[in-house]
Amino acid sequence: LTELEQRVLDAEGRADEAEDK
């Protein structure tokens, strides 16, 4: 993955965690 793609995945992961809580 490129740096940009990795940042997008990280952001999505954080969003999913926030929704679970």
KASUL-V848130 format. One record per residue. N is the residue number from 1. RES is the residue in three letters. PHI is phi in radians with two decimals (* if undefined). OMEGA is omega as a letter, one per 30 degrees, with the letter a starting at -180 (999 if undefined). Layout:
<<N;RES;PHI;OMEGA> <N;RES;PHI;OMEGA>>
This chain:
<<1;LEU;*;l> <2;THR;-1.46;l> <3;GLU;-1.05;a> <4;LEU;-1.12;a> <5;GLU;-1.07;a> <6;GLN;-1.13;l> <7;ARG;-1.11;l> <8;VAL;-1.10;a> <9;LEU;-1.11;l> <10;ASP;-1.09;a> <11;ALA;-1.12;l> <12;GLU;-1.13;l> <13;GLY;-1.09;l> <14;ARG;-1.15;a> <15;ALA;-1.12;l> <16;ASP;-1.11;a> <17;GLU;-1.12;a> <18;ALA;-1.13;a> <19;GLU;-1.17;a> <20;ASP;-1.15;a> <21;LYS;-1.53;999>>
